[in-house]
Amino acid sequence: MRGSTADVPAVLTPGVDRFGYFPALGRIQSGQEPFSVLLPEQDRYDVHFVPPPGGAAAD
């Protein structure tokens, strides 16, 4: 839900290059890039996004 906050626990294990993932999240949060820039990178970062129930994920 837009305008809400959440705590997200993250466990990073060896073997997956995630050095670009968190800076990308910062750019998305600040409005410099749309969320959709991460969609092609799901396999690279081993992070997979699913749309919310009843709708598509928004930028």
Secondary structure in CASP SS format (residue, H / E / C, confidence):
PFRMAT SS
TARGET T0000
AUTHOR 0000-0000-0000
METHOD secondary structure of the structure
MODEL  1
M C 1.00
R C 1.00
G C 1.00
S C 1.00
T C 1.00
A C 1.00
D C 1.00
V C 1.00
P C 1.00
A C 1.00
V C 1.00
L C 1.00
T C 1.00
P C 1.00
G C 1.00
V C 1.00
D C 1.00
R C 1.00
F C 1.00
G C 1.00
Y H 1.00
F H 1.00
P H 1.00
A H 1.00
L H 1.00
G H 1.00
R H 1.00
I H 1.00
Q H 1.00
S C 1.00
G C 1.00
Q C 1.00
E C 1.00
P C 1.00
F H 1.00
S H 1.00
V H 1.00
L H 1.00
L H 1.00
P H 1.00
E H 1.00
Q H 1.00
D H 1.00
R H 1.00
Y H 1.00
D C 1.00
V C 1.00
H C 1.00
F C 1.00
V C 1.00
P C 1.00
P C 1.00
P C 1.00
G C 1.00
G C 1.00
A C 1.00
A C 1.00
A C 1.00
D C 1.00
END
